[in-house]
Amino acid sequence: MTKIKICGVTNPADIKYLNELLPGFVMFFEKSHRSISADTAKKLLSQLDRRIKSVAVTVEPTKKQLDEIYDLGFDYVQIHGNVGEEVIDYSRLPVIRAVNVSGAESLSNINSCRNIKGILFDSHLPGSGKVFDWSLITEISVTDKTLFLAGGLTPENVAQAVKSVHPFAVDVSSGVELADKSGKDYAKIKKFIENVRKA
């Protein structure tokens, strides 16, 4: 069954929704309007149901930041941006490497990465809520690397995404946010999860 990741969790209300709905993964963002401090992350992690895996989402993290994420107790770290292999190899947590898909050329050398457990395919502009052409990744072999699909997913299109790409997990943030972006919308999360499970 396709797993579900809910991105950009920032407050206790979001945690309450997720503990009830049990999506599978929760993601905490840095360097976005969803950014939270290490102290906030620690408090939210302490409230999170232990059956739910947590992912710290980073943009070009330093080794010091990776140590802090490990010490906070996250289960995975997701890395966006340009980082050297030495940073990825340094992580003591399993790495999910984000790839921004703009065309077939952006998908080269995926399997040459070391210390990466999963690859997350996102739109060219991450966090934009825009869908990319899923056909670009349907023929890609990621060997032992788990495939995560992100980019513009919503309760309305996620079933088709699952049927088209067959990812290990789907990743949503803006597609389940409240209109004022102050947090997550319970009804949207519930519908998203239901549609993934039906697919």
N, C-alpha and C positions, 0 to 999 in steps of 0.2 A: 504494500500500500504506500502511496506517495506521502512523504512526510510534509509537514507544514512549518514554515518559519514566519514569525511575526516580527517585523523590524521596528526599530525606533520606540521601544518601550521606555517611558520617561517618568511614570508616576504610579503610586499605589493602586489607583483605580484600574489602570491597565493590567497590573499584576493580578488583581482580583478576577478580572474577566478571563485571563489566560489560565489561572488555576482552576476555574470552573470548566473551561472549554478544552483544556489540554491539547494545544496545537502540536507540540513536539519540540519546537525550538523557540527561543526568544533571543532577540538581538538588540544590543545597545550601541548606539551610534556615537561617534566622535566627529567633530568638524561638520556639523549640520545643525539645522534648527532643532533637531532632536537630541542634540548633545547633552550628556549628563556628566557630572563630576564623578570622581572615583568614590567619594563618600556616598553619593546618591546610588551609584551602582551597587555598592556593598549593602546598603539598606534594602534595595529592591531584590537583590539576590537572596537575602536572608528570608524574604517573604515568598519566594518562588517555590512552587511545588517541586519536590526533588525529582519527580518523573519527567520534568521538562528540562531539556538541555539548554544551556546558555551560551551565547556567542557574543564576544566583544568585537564590534565592527570598527576597524581602524583605517586611517588613510596615512600611508607611508610612516608606520610606527618606527620609533627608535628601539634599540635593545632595552633601554631603561623602561620604556612604556610596556614592552612585552613582559618584562619581569613584573611590573605592577599588575597587569592583567592576570598573570598567573597567580600572583599572591592574593588577588581578590576572590579567586575561586571559580573563574569561568571554565567552561568545558572546552570551548574552541575559540580560536581567534580568526577573524576574517580580515584579509588584507587587500586594500584597494591602493591604486597608484603605483608609482615607480619605486620599487625597492630592490636591493641587490639580493642575490641568493644567500649571502652570508647572514642577512637579517632573517630571512625565512627559515634557514637552517638553525638559527639561534633559538627560535621559539620552542618552549617546553610544552606547549599545547599543540594539538593537531591544527593545521592551517587549512582554511578555506580560502583559495585564491580567487579574487574577483577579476573577470575579464570583461571589458566593455566592448560589446560587439558593434562594429561599424561596417563590417564587410568580412569576407573570407580571410583577408590578409591579417585581420586582428586576431585570428584564431591559430596562428602558426606557433610552433614550438611549445604547445601546451604540455605535452608529455615529457619534455626535458626538465621540468621543474622537479626539484627534490623536496622532501619533507612536506608535501602537500597531499592532504587526504581527500579534498574535494575541490571542484572548480565551479564557481558561481558565474553563470553567464548573465550579464546585465545589459541594459540598453547603453547606447553611446554616451548618454548623459545620465549617470546614476542618480536616483532620487527624483527624476523628472516625471515619473509616472508614465513614460512613453514605452510602447511595445516595440521590440525589434523583430526582424524577419526570422521566425523560429526555424525556417527551413535551412538556415545557415549552419545550424548545429545538429540537425537530425542525423547526419551521416558521420559525425565526428566520433572517433573511438577515443575514450579517455581512460582506457585500460582499467587500472585499479582505482582510478580517481572518481569519486562520487560526483554526479552531475546535479547541480542546483540551478533552477531557473528563476530569474527575477526580471524586473523591468515591465512596469505598466500592468501588472496583474491585478484583477479585480474579482469580486464575486461573480460578475457576469461573464468573464472570459477565461477563468481558471480551469474549468472543466475541459474546454477545448485545448488549452495549453497542455494539460496532462495527457490527453488523448494523442496530441500531435508529437510531443517531445518525449514522453515517458520518463520524466526526471525522477531522481531519487527524492527530491524535495522541491517545493515551490516556495518562493520568498515574496512576501508582500509587506508594504508599509503604507504608502500614500493611499492605496486602494481600500484601506480599512480605517482611514483617519476620519475624525470629526471634521466638519466643514471649516472650523476655525483653527484646525491643526493643534489643538490643545491636548489631544490624546487620541485614544482609539475609540471606535464606534462599536459597541457590543454587538449590535444587530448585524453589522457588516462582517465582523470577525466570524460570527456564528454561521452566516450564510456562506462565507468563503470556505470554511471548514466543511460544511455540509456538501458543497459542490465538489470539493476535492475528493471527498470520500465516496460520493456517488459515481465519480468518473473512474 
